[in-house]
């Protein structure tokens, strides 16, 4: 007759030798002692999750509403109604400045104000846009060109030339050459002939295949002739 096995009872002390069992016991004890606290934490976690979902939904709603106003403003700008467009952009920025569309509205309102002749307002919006937009190089360059144009229209040719030169350093090929030509033209308008000559020469030497390289040569020759005549006339 087989010998009957006796079941050995595992004591709590023996159970503690098993790390997993020990951890389970500690967790159970902690849960018993802190049941109220854990319940509160659970409620807080649920409420936090609900708040996050609601905030995401509100942001999506705000962005959708902002896009409607942005589209209307852009339509007016493309139609040539710069003042009307600026008004729509203003509404967009008043109500939804923190949205992606609101950020773009700063750039486009700068364009609208530039068209209306509000050069200082345009520069302010362009600079605000640049402060917010750090990644999109194309949009940033558009804002910088806007600043240069506004400065030119204000008659601040030296500053405009500096902006154009700065843009050229961040560009390549024909785009860089185009900005250099604009810089040279501005320096010439500011009677900064030395800088103008230097930039024209750079266009010719660095960008010989640029379609406007011949124009640069002509402008350079005319400027040198003017300076020679001025020098000979004053001697």
N, CA, C and O of each residue as an XYZ file, in Angstrom:
940
protein
N       0.850     -1.191      0.000
C       0.000      0.000      0.000
C       0.888      1.244      0.000
O       1.761      1.394      0.854
N       0.651      2.150     -0.984
C       1.527      3.333     -1.068
C       1.393      4.209      0.158
O       0.331      4.347      0.765
N       2.501      4.777      0.477
C       2.546      5.625      1.662
C       1.870      6.956      1.379
O       2.170      7.610      0.380
N       0.970      7.353      2.244
C       0.222      8.600      2.071
C       1.128      9.794      2.330
O       1.821      9.884      3.344
N       1.087     10.736      1.330
C       1.907     11.941      1.470
C       1.231     12.942      2.394
O       0.015     13.134      2.369
N       2.028     13.541      3.169
C       1.499     14.595      4.046
C       1.789     15.943      3.414
O       2.900     16.177      2.940
N       0.791     16.847      3.400
C       0.939     18.183      2.802
C       1.594     19.111      3.810
O       1.125     19.291      4.933
N       2.687     19.687      3.366
C       3.425     20.595      4.249
C       2.890     22.007      4.092
O       2.836     22.535      2.982
N       2.506     22.601      5.168
C       1.978     23.966      5.138
C       3.137     24.962      5.104
O       4.056     24.910      5.921
N       3.060     25.877      4.122
C       4.112     26.891      3.997
C       3.795     28.035      4.939
O       2.729     28.647      4.872
N       4.723     28.301      5.795
C       4.511     29.377      6.760
C       4.771     30.726      6.107
O       5.392     30.810      5.048
N       4.285     31.786      6.758
C       4.497     33.150      6.249
C       5.982     33.474      6.197
O       6.437     34.201      5.313
N       6.729     32.934      7.142
C       8.162     33.167      7.173
C       8.835     32.575      5.951
O       9.735     33.177      5.365
N       8.363     31.330      5.557
C       8.937     30.684      4.383
C       8.569     31.427      3.102
O       9.373     31.547      2.179
N       7.337     31.921      3.072
C       6.891     32.656      1.888
C       7.740     33.893      1.657
O       7.968     34.281      0.511
N       8.203     34.508      2.712
C       8.986     35.730      2.582
C      10.312     35.489      1.885
O      10.956     36.421      1.404
N      10.713     34.215      1.838
C      11.982     33.925      1.180
C      11.878     34.087     -0.339
O      12.884     34.306     -1.014
N      10.657     33.978     -0.872
C      10.436     34.142     -2.311
C      10.236     35.635     -2.599
O       9.266     36.213     -2.109
N      11.114     36.278     -3.373
C      10.998     37.727     -3.620
C       9.662     38.127     -4.222
O       9.097     39.156     -3.852
N       9.144     37.310     -5.159
C       7.883     37.655     -5.803
C       6.735     37.602     -4.809
O       5.872     38.480     -4.784
N       6.741     36.557     -3.991
C       5.696     36.434     -2.978
C       5.801     37.580     -1.984
O       4.796     38.155     -1.567
N       7.032     37.899     -1.616
C       7.250     38.998     -0.672
C       6.701     40.308     -1.225
O       6.044     41.068     -0.514
N       6.979     40.562     -2.509
C       6.496     41.785     -3.137
C       4.975     41.818     -3.171
O       4.365     42.862     -2.942
N       4.361     40.666     -3.459
C       2.902     40.591     -3.512
C       2.294     40.883     -2.151
O       1.299     41.600     -2.042
N       2.900     40.321     -1.118
C       2.401     40.556      0.237
C       2.520     42.026      0.623
O       1.610     42.606      1.216
N       3.661     42.614      0.272
C       3.852     44.028      0.587
C       2.840     44.897     -0.147
O       2.308     45.858      0.410
N       2.580     44.544     -1.413
C       1.614     45.306     -2.192
C       0.224     45.198     -1.589
O      -0.514     46.181     -1.518
N      -0.128     43.985     -1.153
C      -1.444     43.793     -0.538
C      -1.566     44.585      0.751
O      -2.589     45.218      1.011
N      -0.511     44.543      1.556
C      -0.527     45.298      2.810
C      -0.638     46.795      2.547
O      -1.372     47.509      3.231
N       0.115     47.263      1.530
C       0.083     48.693      1.202
C      -1.314     49.104      0.750
O      -1.818     50.159      1.136
N      -1.938     48.249     -0.082
C      -3.273     48.553     -0.586
C      -4.285     48.641      0.549
O      -5.165     49.501      0.542
N      -4.150     47.736      1.531
C      -5.078     47.766      2.660
C      -4.909     49.041      3.481
O      -5.883     49.672      3.892
N      -3.648     49.403      3.709
C      -3.381     50.576      4.539
C      -3.727     51.887      3.832
O      -4.047     52.885      4.479
N      -3.659     51.875      2.484
C      -3.826     53.127      1.731
C      -4.991     53.058      0.744
O      -4.958     53.681     -0.317
N      -6.003     52.305      1.100
C      -7.136     52.121      0.188
C      -7.762     53.451     -0.201
O      -8.082     53.671     -1.369
N      -7.938     54.336      0.768
C      -8.571     55.629      0.491
C      -7.699     56.473     -0.438
O      -8.193     57.098     -1.376
N      -6.390     56.477     -0.159
C      -5.469     57.262     -0.989
C      -5.449     56.755     -2.420
O      -5.466     57.541     -3.368
N      -5.412     55.428     -2.572
C      -5.385     54.848     -3.910
C      -6.663     55.159     -4.673
O      -6.639     55.376     -5.885
N      -7.773     55.179     -3.956
C      -9.040     55.515     -4.605
C      -9.006     56.947     -5.129
O      -9.456     57.225     -6.240
N      -8.464     57.854     -4.308
C      -8.366     59.259     -4.714
C      -7.452     59.405     -5.927
O      -7.756     60.142     -6.864
N      -6.311     58.679     -5.894
C      -5.373     58.735     -7.022
C      -6.045     58.248     -8.299
O      -5.863     58.824     -9.371
N      -6.821     57.180     -8.167
C      -7.527     56.654     -9.334
C      -8.506     57.656     -9.900
O      -8.603     57.823    -11.116
N      -9.237     58.327     -9.013
C     -10.199     59.338     -9.459
C      -9.479     60.489    -10.145
O      -9.911     60.976    -11.190
N      -8.363     60.919     -9.533
C      -7.588     62.021    -10.118
C      -7.078     61.644    -11.503
O      -7.103     62.461    -12.424
N      -6.610     60.396    -11.648
C      -6.103     59.940    -12.943
C      -7.202     59.964    -13.997
O      -6.975     60.366    -15.139
N      -8.389     59.532    -13.604
C      -9.512     59.517    -14.544
C      -9.899     60.937    -14.943
O     -10.111     61.230    -16.119
N      -9.987     61.816    -13.938
C     -10.339     63.209    -14.217
C      -9.292     63.857    -15.117
O      -9.631     64.595    -16.042
N      -8.006     63.575    -14.838
C      -6.929     64.142    -15.656
C      -7.046     63.683    -17.099
O      -6.861     64.469    -18.028
N      -7.355     62.407    -17.279
C      -7.508     61.878    -18.635
C      -8.659     62.563    -19.355
O      -8.560     62.882    -20.540
N      -9.753     62.788    -18.632
C     -10.912     63.463    -19.230
C     -10.552     64.894    -19.622
O     -10.930     65.369    -20.693
N      -9.814     65.580    -18.734
C      -9.407     66.961    -19.011
C      -8.525     67.023    -20.251
O      -8.686     67.908    -21.092
N      -7.585     66.074    -20.361
C      -6.694     66.041    -21.527
C      -7.491     65.859    -22.812
O      -7.238     66.533    -23.810
N      -8.450     64.947    -22.780
C      -9.282     64.699    -23.963
C     -10.090     65.942    -24.322
O     -10.197     66.308    -25.493
N     -10.660     66.589    -23.297
C     -11.466     67.789    -23.545
C     -10.614     68.925    -24.100
O     -11.046     69.653    -24.993
N      -9.390     69.075    -23.561
C      -8.503     70.127    -24.053
C      -8.112     69.878    -25.501
O      -8.064     70.807    -26.308
N      -7.830     68.616    -25.829
C      -7.478     68.276    -27.212
C      -8.649     68.566    -28.140
O      -8.467     69.062    -29.252
N      -9.856     68.250    -27.669
C     -11.043     68.508    -28.481
C     -11.257     70.006    -28.677
O     -11.615     70.452    -29.767
N     -11.032     70.785    -27.603
C     -11.190     72.238    -27.694
C     -10.164     72.849    -28.638
O     -10.474     73.759    -29.406
N      -8.917     72.328    -28.569
C      -7.883     72.841    -29.474
C      -8.232     72.546    -30.925
O      -8.052     73.389    -31.803
N      -8.731     71.347    -31.165
C      -9.113     70.979    -32.530
C     -10.258     71.862    -33.025
O     -10.276     72.279    -34.183
N     -11.208     72.139    -32.138
C     -12.335     72.998    -32.506
C     -11.858     74.414    -32.803
O     -12.282     75.029    -33.782
N     -10.965     74.930    -31.943
C     -10.441     76.283    -32.144
C      -9.672     76.380    -33.456
O      -9.793     77.366    -34.182
N      -8.882     75.354    -33.756
C      -8.109     75.356    -34.999
C      -9.031     75.334    -36.209
O      -8.787     76.029    -37.196
N     -10.085     74.540    -36.133
C     -11.033     74.462    -37.250
C     -11.710     75.810    -37.482
O     -11.867     76.240    -38.625
N     -12.108     76.471    -36.406
C     -12.750     77.784    -36.539
C     -11.758     78.830    -37.043
O     -12.113     79.711    -37.826
N     -10.508     78.720    -36.583
C      -9.474     79.660    -37.030
C      -9.200     79.497    -38.519
O      -8.968     80.481    -39.221
N      -9.226     78.272    -38.997
C      -8.965     78.015    -40.415
C     -10.014     78.669    -41.309
O      -9.704     79.116    -42.413
N     -11.248     78.721    -40.831
C     -12.320     79.353    -41.611
C     -12.029     80.845    -41.793
O     -12.154     81.379    -42.895
N     -11.638     81.511    -40.700
C     -11.340     82.947    -40.774
C     -10.092     83.186    -41.616
O     -10.040     84.131    -42.403
N      -9.084     82.326    -41.449
C      -7.849     82.463    -42.224
C      -8.129     82.338    -43.718
O      -7.584     83.094    -44.523
N      -8.972     81.389    -44.083
C      -9.304     81.197    -45.496
C     -10.009     82.427    -46.058
O      -9.733     82.841    -47.185
N     -10.917     83.013    -45.281
C     -11.627     84.210    -45.730
C     -10.661     85.384    -45.891
O     -10.745     86.144    -46.856
N      -9.746     85.518    -44.933
C      -8.761     86.599    -44.996
C      -7.855     86.438    -46.213
O      -7.581     87.404    -46.926
N      -7.393     85.208    -46.444
C      -6.518     84.949    -47.592
C      -7.235     85.246    -48.907
O      -6.642     85.778    -49.845
N      -8.502     84.897    -48.960
C      -9.276     85.146    -50.183
C      -9.341     86.639    -50.484
O      -9.190     87.054    -51.633
N      -9.566     87.441    -49.448
C      -9.627     88.889    -49.645
C      -8.265     89.451    -50.056
O      -8.182     90.363    -50.878
N      -7.202     88.898    -49.476
C      -5.864     89.374    -49.823
C      -5.544     89.064    -51.277
O      -4.995     89.907    -51.988
N      -5.885     87.857    -51.723
C      -5.613     87.463    -53.106
C      -6.469     88.253    -54.092
O      -6.090     88.424    -55.250
N      -7.610     88.728    -53.634
C      -8.467     89.552    -54.487
C      -7.964     90.991    -54.575
O      -8.458     91.783    -55.377
N      -6.987     91.316    -53.752
C      -6.459     92.669    -53.753
C      -7.101     93.576    -52.727
O      -6.835     94.778    -52.707
N      -7.952     93.011    -51.867
C      -8.614     93.796    -50.821
C      -7.785     93.723    -49.537
O      -8.166     93.059    -48.573
N      -6.654     94.413    -49.544
C      -5.709     94.299    -48.436
C      -6.295     94.795    -47.115
O      -6.074     94.178    -46.072
N      -7.033     95.890    -47.147
C      -7.609     96.432    -45.911
C      -8.621     95.464    -45.309
O      -8.630     95.234    -44.100
N      -9.475     94.899    -46.165
C     -10.462     93.926    -45.692
C      -9.762     92.685    -45.148
O     -10.162     92.127    -44.126
N      -8.721     92.267    -45.843
C      -7.966     91.097    -45.388
C      -7.333     91.360    -44.028
O      -7.369     90.501    -43.147
N      -6.755     92.546    -43.856
C      -6.120     92.888    -42.578
C      -7.128     92.842    -41.441
O      -6.794     92.460    -40.320
N      -8.365     93.234    -41.735
C      -9.418     93.199    -40.720
C      -9.722     91.759    -40.302
O      -9.869     91.467    -39.115
N      -9.813     90.871    -41.282
C     -10.059     89.456    -40.974
C      -8.890     88.855    -40.191
O      -9.091     88.104    -39.237
N      -7.672     89.193    -40.604
C      -6.506     88.683    -39.876
C      -6.513     89.188    -38.434
O      -6.136     88.464    -37.512
N      -6.945     90.432    -38.250
C      -7.038     90.976    -36.902
C      -8.020     90.196    -36.048
O      -7.751     89.911    -34.881
N      -9.167     89.849    -36.635
C     -10.156     89.033    -35.918
C      -9.572     87.669    -35.566
O      -9.769     87.163    -34.462
N      -8.859     87.090    -36.509
C      -8.222     85.793    -36.279
C      -7.255     85.858    -35.103
O      -7.250     84.977    -34.243
N      -6.443     86.898    -35.072
C      -5.441     87.024    -34.017
C      -6.071     87.371    -32.675
O      -5.559     86.974    -31.628
N      -7.171     88.103    -32.699
C      -7.862     88.427    -31.449
C      -8.472     87.179    -30.807
O      -8.469     87.035    -29.585
N      -8.988     86.290    -31.638
C      -9.733     85.140    -31.119
C      -8.910     83.859    -31.036
O      -9.120     83.038    -30.143
N      -7.974     83.690    -31.968
C      -7.279     82.401    -32.048
C      -5.770     82.575    -32.237
O      -5.156     81.860    -33.029
N      -5.189     83.505    -31.526
C      -3.760     83.787    -31.698
C      -2.884     82.574    -31.397
O      -1.812     82.420    -31.981
N      -3.341     81.712    -30.484
C      -2.522     80.576    -30.079
C      -2.572     79.376    -30.998
O      -1.874     78.390    -30.761
N      -3.381     79.437    -32.042
C      -3.493     78.303    -32.960
C      -2.440     78.383    -34.057
O      -1.779     79.406    -34.234
N      -2.297     77.280    -34.790
C      -1.369     77.257    -35.924
C      -1.804     78.268    -36.980
O      -0.973     78.967    -37.559
N      -3.106     78.341    -37.225
C      -3.624     79.307    -38.195
C      -3.384     80.733    -37.718
O      -3.127     81.630    -38.520
N      -3.470     80.935    -36.400
C      -3.203     82.258    -35.851
C      -1.766     82.685    -36.091
O      -1.497     83.846    -36.398
N      -0.849     81.743    -35.952
C       0.562     82.049    -36.212
C       0.765     82.438    -37.673
O       1.477     83.397    -37.972
N       0.142     81.696    -38.575
C       0.245     82.039    -39.991
C      -0.410     83.385    -40.279
O       0.015     84.122    -41.169
N      -1.453     83.691    -39.510
C      -2.138     84.965    -39.687
C      -1.228     86.153    -39.450
O      -1.407     87.202    -40.070
N      -0.250     86.005    -38.558
C       0.714     87.080    -38.324
C       1.502     87.387    -39.590
O       1.694     88.547    -39.952
N       1.954     86.329    -40.257
C       2.730     86.504    -41.486
C       1.888     87.169    -42.565
O       2.326     88.122    -43.210
N       0.677     86.659    -42.755
C      -0.160     87.164    -43.843
C      -0.717     88.556    -43.544
O      -0.927     89.352    -44.460
N      -0.956     88.852    -42.259
C      -1.386     90.219    -41.957
C      -0.243     91.188    -42.242
O      -0.471     92.324    -42.659
N       0.989     90.732    -42.014
C       2.132     91.563    -42.386
C       2.095     91.899    -43.863
O       2.355     93.037    -44.254
N       1.767     90.893    -44.700
C       1.659     91.130    -46.145
C       0.549     92.132    -46.455
O       0.708     93.019    -47.294
N      -0.587     91.971    -45.754
C      -1.719     92.867    -45.996
C      -1.380     94.301    -45.587
O      -1.686     95.247    -46.313
N      -0.754     94.455    -44.433
C      -0.384     95.796    -43.965
C       0.656     96.427    -44.885
O       0.663     97.640    -45.091
N       1.526     95.597    -45.431
C       2.522     96.095    -46.382
C       1.826     96.682    -47.605
O       2.231     97.722    -48.126
N       0.774     96.001    -48.055
C       0.020     96.475    -49.217
C      -0.706     97.784    -48.925
O      -0.867     98.620    -49.814
N      -1.138     97.960    -47.689
C      -1.874     99.184    -47.345
C      -0.950    100.352    -47.030
O      -1.413    101.479    -46.857
N       0.355    100.092    -46.953
C       1.302    101.163    -46.655
C       1.617    101.315    -45.183
O       2.316    102.251    -44.794
N       1.114    100.410    -44.356
C       1.430    100.446    -42.929
C       2.719     99.646    -42.713
O       2.686     98.501    -42.263
N       3.838    100.264    -43.040
C       5.112     99.548    -43.042
C       5.568     99.159    -41.635
O       6.088     98.063    -41.423
N       5.370    100.057    -40.689
C       5.766     99.733    -39.316
C       4.930     98.581    -38.763
O       5.453     97.686    -38.098
N       3.625     98.612    -39.045
C       2.761     97.518    -38.602
C       3.153     96.203    -39.236
O       3.131     95.158    -38.587
N       3.514     96.260    -40.519
C       3.935     95.048    -41.225
C       5.205     94.478    -40.603
O       5.296     93.275    -40.357
N       6.178     95.341    -40.350
C       7.438     94.883    -39.754
C       7.193     94.256    -38.388
O       7.795     93.237    -38.049
N       6.306     94.868    -37.603
C       5.987     94.324    -36.276
C       5.417     92.917    -36.385
O       5.820     92.022    -35.642
N       4.476     92.718    -37.314
C       3.879     91.388    -37.476
C       4.899     90.375    -37.983
O       4.917     89.231    -37.529
N       5.739     90.787    -38.912
C       6.766     89.875    -39.420
C       7.713     89.451    -38.296
O       8.081     88.282    -38.190
N       8.096     90.402    -37.471
C       9.018     90.086    -36.376
C       8.356     89.176    -35.337
O       9.004     88.283    -34.791
N       7.075     89.401    -35.067
C       6.353     88.523    -34.141
C       6.266     87.107    -34.708
O       6.402     86.124    -33.981
N       6.039     87.024    -36.011
C       5.975     85.706    -36.642
C       7.319     84.993    -36.522
O       7.365     83.809    -36.188
N       8.401     85.698    -36.788
C       9.731     85.097    -36.700
C      10.042     84.630    -35.283
O      10.747     83.639    -35.092
N       9.516     85.343    -34.291
C       9.740     84.954    -32.897
C       9.006     83.659    -32.562
O       9.436     82.909    -31.686
N       7.902     83.396    -33.254
C       7.113     82.191    -32.974
C       7.488     81.017    -33.871
O       7.499     79.869    -33.426
N       7.791     81.299    -35.119
C       8.097     80.227    -36.071
C       9.609     80.027    -36.153
O      10.331     80.897    -36.641
N      10.080     78.884    -35.677
C      11.518     78.620    -35.649
C      11.954     77.545    -36.646
O      13.152     77.374    -36.874
N      11.007     76.821    -37.241
C      11.380     75.654    -38.039
C      11.188     75.831    -39.541
O      12.053     75.438    -40.324
N      10.080     76.411    -39.949
C       9.755     76.481    -41.373
C      10.610     77.553    -42.050
O      10.324     78.746    -41.946
N      11.652     77.117    -42.737
C      12.602     78.049    -43.345
C      11.951     78.882    -44.441
O      12.240     80.071    -44.573
N      11.075     78.265    -45.225
C      10.440     78.980    -46.324
C       9.579     80.132    -45.804
O       9.639     81.241    -46.336
N       8.782     79.872    -44.771
C       7.933     80.920    -44.207
C       8.773     81.986    -43.504
O       8.456     83.174    -43.565
N       9.835     81.556    -42.844
C      10.716     82.527    -42.185
C      11.358     83.457    -43.218
O      11.439     84.666    -43.002
N      11.807     82.896    -44.325
C      12.413     83.726    -45.368
C      11.395     84.683    -45.976
O      11.731     85.807    -46.350
N      10.153     84.229    -46.071
C       9.099     85.100    -46.585
C       8.911     86.307    -45.667
O       8.744     87.433    -46.137
N       8.938     86.065    -44.363
C       8.803     87.167    -43.402
C       9.997     88.111    -43.486
O       9.835     89.329    -43.408
N      11.180     87.560    -43.641
C      12.382     88.391    -43.730
C      12.360     89.244    -45.003
O      12.759     90.408    -44.982
N      11.898     88.662    -46.099
C      11.760     89.451    -47.333
C      10.744     90.571    -47.134
O      10.922     91.686    -47.623
N       9.678     90.252    -46.407
C       8.675     91.272    -46.126
C       9.268     92.440    -45.359
O       8.959     93.598    -45.637
N      10.120     92.130    -44.394
C      10.780     93.190    -43.620
C      11.658     94.040    -44.533
O      11.647     95.268    -44.450
N      12.418     93.378    -45.403
C      13.295     94.112    -46.323
C      12.482     95.022    -47.240
O      12.863     96.166    -47.487
N      11.363     94.508    -47.742
C      10.513     95.306    -48.631
C       9.933     96.508    -47.902
O       9.900     97.614    -48.440
N       9.474     96.282    -46.664
C       8.909     97.383    -45.877
C       9.962     98.458    -45.609
O       9.671     99.652    -45.670
N      11.179     98.026    -45.315
C      12.258     98.986    -45.073
C      12.574     99.784    -46.337
O      12.814    100.990    -46.273
N      12.573     99.106    -47.481
C      12.792     99.811    -48.748
C      11.705    100.848    -48.981
O      11.986    101.992    -49.339
N      10.460    100.431    -48.773
C       9.338    101.343    -49.015
C       9.362    102.526    -48.046
O       8.842    103.599    -48.355
N       9.965    102.326    -46.878
C      10.110    103.428    -45.917
C      11.290    104.329    -46.268
O      11.451    105.404    -45.691
N      12.110    103.885    -47.214
C      13.289    104.657    -47.580
C      14.502    104.341    -46.733
O      15.509    105.046    -46.807
N      14.424    103.288    -45.924
C      15.558    102.890    -45.086
C      16.387    101.852    -45.854
O      16.403    100.667    -45.522
N      17.066    102.340    -46.884
C      17.725    101.446    -47.834
C      18.914    100.698    -47.241
O      19.153     99.542    -47.591
N      19.650    101.335    -46.360
C      20.812    100.664    -45.768
C      20.376     99.434    -44.963
O      20.967     98.362    -45.084
N      19.340     99.604    -44.145
C      18.834     98.480    -43.351
C      18.261     97.392    -44.255
O      18.452     96.200    -44.012
N      17.562     97.818    -45.293
C      16.996     96.845    -46.231
C      18.102     96.034    -46.893
O      17.979     94.820    -47.052
N      19.182     96.707    -47.278
C      20.305     96.010    -47.896
C      20.901     94.968    -46.969
O      21.275     93.880    -47.408
N      20.991     95.293    -45.697
C      21.537     94.348    -44.725
C      20.656     93.105    -44.601
O      21.158     91.987    -44.489
N      19.339     93.311    -44.624
C      18.422     92.169    -44.538
C      18.564     91.283    -45.776
O      18.588     90.057    -45.672
N      18.657     91.915    -46.947
C      18.821     91.138    -48.183
C      20.131     90.342    -48.162
O      20.162     89.182    -48.573
N      21.189     90.959    -47.692
C      22.467     90.241    -47.609
C      22.378     89.073    -46.634
O      22.924     88.000    -46.886
N      21.690     89.289    -45.526
C      21.505     88.221    -44.545
C      20.733     87.056    -45.154
O      21.060     85.893    -44.917
N      19.717     87.373    -45.933
C      18.947     86.328    -46.611
C      19.827     85.558    -47.593
O      19.746     84.332    -47.676
N      20.660     86.273    -48.329
C      21.531     85.629    -49.316
C      22.463     84.617    -48.659
O      22.763     83.577    -49.246
N      22.919     84.915    -47.454
C      23.821     83.987    -46.758
C      23.128     82.676    -46.391
O      23.786     81.650    -46.215
N      21.823     82.710    -46.279
C      21.071     81.506    -45.920
C      20.493     80.797    -47.137
O      19.716     79.853    -46.995
N      20.867     81.247    -48.335
C      20.318     80.668    -49.556
C      21.434     80.195    -50.477
O      22.618     80.396    -50.208
N      21.029     79.568    -51.560
C      21.993     79.080    -52.544
C      21.513     79.423    -53.951
O      20.344     79.748    -54.162
N      22.432     79.346    -54.903
C      22.074     79.489    -56.308
C      21.430     80.816    -56.652
O      21.808     81.868    -56.136
N      20.438     80.741    -57.543
C      19.791     81.952    -58.044
C      19.061     82.728    -56.952
O      18.968     83.954    -57.008
N      18.544     82.006    -55.958
C      17.862     82.705    -54.863
C      18.833     83.614    -54.117
O      18.509     84.759    -53.802
N      20.019     83.095    -53.841
C      21.033     83.903    -53.162
C      21.442     85.089    -54.029
O      21.595     86.207    -53.537
N      21.619     84.833    -55.331
C      22.010     85.903    -56.251
C      20.944     86.990    -56.309
O      21.264     88.178    -56.364
N      19.685     86.586    -56.297
C      18.584     87.545    -56.340
C      18.612     88.469    -55.123
O      18.405     89.677    -55.239
N      18.871     87.884    -53.964
C      18.934     88.701    -52.747
C      20.149     89.634    -52.766
O      20.077     90.764    -52.283
N      21.251     89.159    -53.321
C      22.435     90.015    -53.435
C      22.178     91.195    -54.365
O      22.604     92.316    -54.088
N      21.484     90.941    -55.459
C      21.141     92.034    -56.373
C      20.265     93.069    -55.673
O      20.446     94.274    -55.851
N      19.320     92.589    -54.881
C      18.455     93.508    -54.132
C      19.271     94.301    -53.119
O      19.041     95.493    -52.919
N      20.224     93.628    -52.482
C      21.081     94.309    -51.507
C      21.906     95.394    -52.186
O      22.009     96.510    -51.677
N      22.495     95.068    -53.338
C      23.314     96.046    -54.065
C      22.476     97.248    -54.480
O      22.920     98.391    -54.373
N      21.268     96.984    -54.952
C      20.377     98.073    -55.362
C      20.056     98.985    -54.178
O      20.025    100.208    -54.315
N      19.818     98.375    -53.016
C      19.506     99.168    -51.816
C      20.714     99.992    -51.371
O      20.576    101.163    -51.018
N      21.886     99.380    -51.389
C      23.084    100.118    -50.994
C      23.338    101.289    -51.944
O      23.758    102.366    -51.523
N      23.080    101.061    -53.216
C      23.268    102.130    -54.190
C      22.287    103.269    -53.922
O      22.643    104.444    -54.017
N      21.039    102.906    -53.585
C      20.035    103.926    -53.275
C      20.397    104.697    -52.010
O      20.029    105.861    -51.852
N      21.125    104.033    -51.112
C      21.547    104.678    -49.862
C      22.866    105.427    -50.037
O      23.446    105.916    -49.067
N      23.337    105.512    -51.292
C      24.629    106.127    -51.649
C      25.800    105.450    -50.937
O      26.831    106.074    -50.685
N      25.627    104.171    -50.617
C      26.712    103.373    -50.037
C      27.393    102.640    -51.197
O      27.285    101.422    -51.339
N      28.096    103.422    -52.016
C      28.589    102.904    -53.288
C      29.649    101.818    -53.122
O      29.716    100.887    -53.925
N      30.457    101.932    -52.106
C      31.474    100.909    -51.881
C      30.853     99.544    -51.635
O      31.286     98.543    -52.207
N      29.826     99.508    -50.772
C      29.141     98.243    -50.496
C      28.417     97.732    -51.730
O      28.398     96.530    -51.995
N      27.819     98.656    -52.489
C      27.094     98.255    -53.694
C      28.037     97.600    -54.698
O      27.718     96.554    -55.262
N      29.199     98.216    -54.920
C      30.181     97.656    -55.852
C      30.630     96.272    -55.391
O      30.740     95.346    -56.194
N      30.883     96.145    -54.111
C      31.333     94.867    -53.557
C      30.300     93.762    -53.789
O      30.654     92.632    -54.125
N      29.031     94.098    -53.608
C      27.978     93.091    -53.762
C      27.766     92.755    -55.238
O      27.575     91.589    -55.582
N      27.798     93.763    -56.112
C      27.682     93.485    -57.547
C      28.808     92.547    -57.999
O      28.579     91.608    -58.761
N      30.009     92.813    -57.524
C      31.152     91.964    -57.882
C      30.954     90.532    -57.380
O      31.350     89.573    -58.043
N      30.347     90.401    -56.225
C      30.090     89.070    -55.673
C      29.090     88.312    -56.530
O      29.242     87.111    -56.757
N      28.072     89.009    -57.002
C      27.089     88.367    -57.886
C      27.785     87.830    -59.132
O      27.546     86.696    -59.546
N      28.639     88.647    -59.720
C      29.306     88.279    -60.972
C      30.285     87.121    -60.775
O      30.361     86.222    -61.612
N      31.029     87.144    -59.675
C      32.066     86.127    -59.464
C      31.518     84.826    -58.885
O      31.954     83.742    -59.273
N      30.571     84.928    -57.965
C      30.061     83.730    -57.284
C      28.899     83.093    -58.036
O      28.695     81.881    -57.966
N      28.137     83.918    -58.756
C      26.949     83.403    -59.457
C      26.995     83.774    -60.942
O      26.106     84.478    -61.422
N      28.006     83.318    -61.673
C      28.142     83.705    -63.087
C      27.007     83.193    -63.971
O      26.740     83.763    -65.029
N      26.335     82.116    -63.544
C      25.246     81.549    -64.344
C      23.886     82.146    -64.004
O      22.874     81.776    -64.598
N      23.865     83.050    -63.068
C      22.611     83.704    -62.689
C      22.099     84.527    -63.860
O      22.871     85.217    -64.525
N      20.789     84.453    -64.113
C      20.237     85.124    -65.291
C      20.436     86.635    -65.244
O      20.453     87.297    -66.282
N      20.587     87.183    -64.031
C      20.769     88.629    -63.904
C      22.218     89.056    -63.784
O      22.501     90.208    -63.456
N      23.146     88.131    -64.048
C      24.567     88.468    -63.917
C      24.967     89.593    -64.873
O      25.785     90.445    -64.525
N      24.392     89.594    -66.069
C      24.701     90.660    -67.030
C      24.196     92.007    -66.525
O      24.850     93.033    -66.711
N      23.030     91.995    -65.886
C      22.513     93.236    -65.299
C      23.452     93.744    -64.212
O      23.662     94.948    -64.063
N      24.015     92.798    -63.452
C      24.966     93.184    -62.408
C      26.194     93.842    -63.021
O      26.712     94.821    -62.483
N      26.662     93.301    -64.154
C      27.825     93.885    -64.832
C      27.521     95.301    -65.320
O      28.340     96.210    -65.183
N      26.329     95.467    -65.892
C      25.940     96.788    -66.396
C      25.841     97.787    -65.245
O      26.349     98.904    -65.338
N      25.181     97.374    -64.158
C      25.020     98.266    -62.999
C      26.373     98.607    -62.386
O      26.607     99.738    -61.960
N      27.255     97.623    -62.346
C      28.586     97.849    -61.789
C      29.360     98.855    -62.633
O      30.010     99.754    -62.100
N      29.287     98.696    -63.955
C      29.994     99.612    -64.853
C      29.439    101.028    -64.737
O      30.197    101.996    -64.694
N      28.115    101.144    -64.686
C      27.489    102.464    -64.563
C      27.888    103.137    -63.255
O      28.138    104.342    -63.214
N      27.944    102.345    -62.192
C      28.293    102.907    -60.887
C      29.747    103.360    -60.862
O      30.060    104.419    -60.318
N      30.629    102.569    -61.442
C      32.041    102.953    -61.493
C      32.237    104.208    -62.335
O      33.030    105.083    -61.986
N      31.510    104.289    -63.446
C      31.593    105.478    -64.299
C      31.111    106.707    -63.541
O      31.723    107.772    -63.618
N      30.029    106.556    -62.821
C      29.485    107.666    -62.033
C      30.489    108.138    -60.993
O      30.666    109.339    -60.786
N      31.145    107.186    -60.341
C      32.118    107.549    -59.313
C      33.335    108.237    -59.925
O      33.884    109.167    -59.334
N      33.763    107.781    -61.119
C      34.902    108.418    -61.784
C      34.561    109.850    -62.170
O      35.369    110.762    -61.996
N      33.347    110.037    -62.700
C      32.928    111.384    -63.097
C      32.824    112.299    -61.888
O      33.197    113.472    -61.936
N      32.307    111.733    -60.800
C      32.179    112.531    -59.572
C      33.548    112.928    -59.045
O      33.761    114.057    -58.605
N      34.477    111.967    -59.099
C      35.830    112.229    -58.602
C      36.548    113.258    -59.463
O      37.192    114.171    -58.947
N      36.431    113.102    -60.796
C      37.110    114.033    -61.703
C      36.485    115.417    -61.645
O      37.174    116.422    -61.824
N      35.180    115.473    -61.396
C      34.501    116.760    -61.334
C      34.834    117.547    -60.091
O      34.776    118.777    -60.082
N      35.186    116.824    -59.036
C      35.495    117.504    -57.775
C      36.968    117.853    -57.649
O      37.362    118.566    -56.727
N      37.791    117.350    -58.582
C      39.234    117.609    -58.499
C      39.611    118.893    -59.220
O      40.785    119.263    -59.250
